[in-house]
Each structure stands twice: as C-alpha cells, then as structure tokens.
Amino acid sequence: MFKAFGIILIAMLLSLYEYPKMKQKKQHKEIVVYLLILGMATTLLILKVLEISIPNPLKGIEYVFSPIGKKIVGQ
C-alpha cells in the first residue's frame, strides 16, 4: 500500500513541476493531454504494484473484429 502512495506522490510532484511551465506558456490542450496520460500511467502502475489483474487489450480487439473477419473470409 505504501508503494501506491509513493507512486501517487511522484505523479503529483511531476505535475507540480510541469504544470506551471505549461500554464505560463498557455498550453491548455497540452495540459489536458499530459494529465490524461499521467493519470492513465499512474493508474496502471498502481494496479500493477497492487498485483491486480489488468486485462489484455488484444482480447477486446479480437472480440470486436473476429465476427467481421469471419464474414469477410466466409466461414
């Protein structure tokens, strides 16, 4: 659990370092993208540290495109 708090602390420190520079340069779109990517990366890292199973995105893609592929091939 302490590792998760450490990860959150590091993410917050990174944000505190980068955010003022971006805000000063009026990079509002970049701030949004930066925070989204940092949030996703932090979430995935915390899940990995807490040993929570993370689903493979390839299975979802396969589930969506498998019927389409079968129709194209004709099986």
CNS distance restraints for C-alpha pairs under 8 A (distance, minus, plus):
assign (resid   1 and name CA) (resid   5 and name CA) 6.65 0.50 0.50
assign (resid   1 and name CA) (resid  50 and name CA) 7.32 0.50 0.50
assign (resid   2 and name CA) (resid   6 and name CA) 6.16 0.50 0.50
assign (resid   3 and name CA) (resid   7 and name CA) 6.21 0.50 0.50
assign (resid   3 and name CA) (resid  46 and name CA) 8.00 0.50 0.50
assign (resid   3 and name CA) (resid  49 and name CA) 7.14 0.50 0.50
assign (resid   4 and name CA) (resid   8 and name CA) 6.28 0.50 0.50
assign (resid   4 and name CA) (resid  46 and name CA) 5.46 0.50 0.50
assign (resid   4 and name CA) (resid  49 and name CA) 7.01 0.50 0.50
assign (resid   4 and name CA) (resid  50 and name CA) 7.52 0.50 0.50
assign (resid   5 and name CA) (resid   9 and name CA) 6.07 0.50 0.50
assign (resid   6 and name CA) (resid  10 and name CA) 6.18 0.50 0.50
assign (resid   7 and name CA) (resid  11 and name CA) 6.19 0.50 0.50
assign (resid   7 and name CA) (resid  42 and name CA) 6.99 0.50 0.50
assign (resid   7 and name CA) (resid  45 and name CA) 7.78 0.50 0.50
assign (resid   7 and name CA) (resid  46 and name CA) 7.06 0.50 0.50
assign (resid   8 and name CA) (resid  12 and name CA) 6.13 0.50 0.50
assign (resid   8 and name CA) (resid  42 and name CA) 7.05 0.50 0.50
assign (resid   9 and name CA) (resid  13 and name CA) 6.16 0.50 0.50
assign (resid  10 and name CA) (resid  14 and name CA) 6.16 0.50 0.50
assign (resid  11 and name CA) (resid  15 and name CA) 6.22 0.50 0.50
assign (resid  11 and name CA) (resid  38 and name CA) 7.21 0.50 0.50
assign (resid  11 and name CA) (resid  42 and name CA) 6.95 0.50 0.50
assign (resid  12 and name CA) (resid  16 and name CA) 6.12 0.50 0.50
assign (resid  13 and name CA) (resid  17 and name CA) 6.18 0.50 0.50
assign (resid  14 and name CA) (resid  18 and name CA) 6.16 0.50 0.50
assign (resid  15 and name CA) (resid  19 and name CA) 5.47 0.50 0.50
assign (resid  15 and name CA) (resid  35 and name CA) 7.87 0.50 0.50
assign (resid  16 and name CA) (resid  20 and name CA) 6.97 0.50 0.50
assign (resid  17 and name CA) (resid  21 and name CA) 7.61 0.50 0.50
assign (resid  18 and name CA) (resid  22 and name CA) 6.47 0.50 0.50
assign (resid  19 and name CA) (resid  23 and name CA) 6.02 0.50 0.50
assign (resid  19 and name CA) (resid  31 and name CA) 6.99 0.50 0.50
assign (resid  20 and name CA) (resid  24 and name CA) 6.00 0.50 0.50
assign (resid  21 and name CA) (resid  25 and name CA) 6.40 0.50 0.50
assign (resid  22 and name CA) (resid  26 and name CA) 6.11 0.50 0.50
assign (resid  22 and name CA) (resid  27 and name CA) 5.24 0.50 0.50
assign (resid  22 and name CA) (resid  28 and name CA) 7.39 0.50 0.50
assign (resid  22 and name CA) (resid  30 and name CA) 7.52 0.50 0.50
assign (resid  22 and name CA) (resid  31 and name CA) 6.59 0.50 0.50
assign (resid  23 and name CA) (resid  27 and name CA) 5.98 0.50 0.50
assign (resid  23 and name CA) (resid  28 and name CA) 6.85 0.50 0.50
assign (resid  23 and name CA) (resid  31 and name CA) 7.65 0.50 0.50
assign (resid  27 and name CA) (resid  31 and name CA) 6.23 0.50 0.50
assign (resid  28 and name CA) (resid  32 and name CA) 6.49 0.50 0.50
assign (resid  29 and name CA) (resid  33 and name CA) 6.36 0.50 0.50
assign (resid  30 and name CA) (resid  34 and name CA) 5.87 0.50 0.50
assign (resid  31 and name CA) (resid  35 and name CA) 6.05 0.50 0.50
assign (resid  32 and name CA) (resid  36 and name CA) 6.15 0.50 0.50
assign (resid  33 and name CA) (resid  37 and name CA) 6.14 0.50 0.50
assign (resid  34 and name CA) (resid  38 and name CA) 5.99 0.50 0.50
assign (resid  35 and name CA) (resid  39 and name CA) 5.84 0.50 0.50
assign (resid  36 and name CA) (resid  40 and name CA) 6.16 0.50 0.50
assign (resid  37 and name CA) (resid  41 and name CA) 6.04 0.50 0.50
assign (resid  38 and name CA) (resid  42 and name CA) 5.94 0.50 0.50
assign (resid  39 and name CA) (resid  43 and name CA) 6.07 0.50 0.50
assign (resid  40 and name CA) (resid  44 and name CA) 6.16 0.50 0.50
assign (resid  41 and name CA) (resid  45 and name CA) 6.07 0.50 0.50
assign (resid  42 and name CA) (resid  46 and name CA) 6.12 0.50 0.50
assign (resid  43 and name CA) (resid  47 and name CA) 6.21 0.50 0.50
assign (resid  44 and name CA) (resid  48 and name CA) 6.14 0.50 0.50
assign (resid  44 and name CA) (resid  54 and name CA) 7.97 0.50 0.50
assign (resid  45 and name CA) (resid  49 and name CA) 6.11 0.50 0.50
assign (resid  46 and name CA) (resid  50 and name CA) 6.09 0.50 0.50
assign (resid  47 and name CA) (resid  51 and name CA) 6.14 0.50 0.50
assign (resid  47 and name CA) (resid  52 and name CA) 5.22 0.50 0.50
assign (resid  47 and name CA) (resid  53 and name CA) 7.48 0.50 0.50
assign (resid  47 and name CA) (resid  54 and name CA) 7.32 0.50 0.50
assign (resid  48 and name CA) (resid  52 and name CA) 6.04 0.50 0.50
assign (resid  48 and name CA) (resid  53 and name CA) 7.54 0.50 0.50
assign (resid  48 and name CA) (resid  54 and name CA) 7.57 0.50 0.50
assign (resid  56 and name CA) (resid  60 and name CA) 7.54 0.50 0.50
assign (resid  57 and name CA) (resid  61 and name CA) 6.54 0.50 0.50
assign (resid  58 and name CA) (resid  62 and name CA) 6.02 0.50 0.50
assign (resid  59 and name CA) (resid  63 and name CA) 6.08 0.50 0.50
assign (resid  60 and name CA) (resid  64 and name CA) 6.34 0.50 0.50
assign (resid  61 and name CA) (resid  65 and name CA) 6.11 0.50 0.50
assign (resid  62 and name CA) (resid  66 and name CA) 5.44 0.50 0.50
assign (resid  63 and name CA) (resid  67 and name CA) 7.67 0.50 0.50
assign (resid  64 and name CA) (resid  68 and name CA) 7.70 0.50 0.50
assign (resid  65 and name CA) (resid  69 and name CA) 6.14 0.50 0.50
assign (resid  66 and name CA) (resid  70 and name CA) 6.24 0.50 0.50
assign (resid  67 and name CA) (resid  71 and name CA) 6.28 0.50 0.50
assign (resid  68 and name CA) (resid  72 and name CA) 6.33 0.50 0.50
assign (resid  69 and name CA) (resid  73 and name CA) 6.13 0.50 0.50
assign (resid  70 and name CA) (resid  74 and name CA) 5.74 0.50 0.50
assign (resid  70 and name CA) (resid  75 and name CA) 5.34 0.50 0.50
assign (resid  71 and name CA) (resid  75 and name CA) 6.58 0.50 0.50
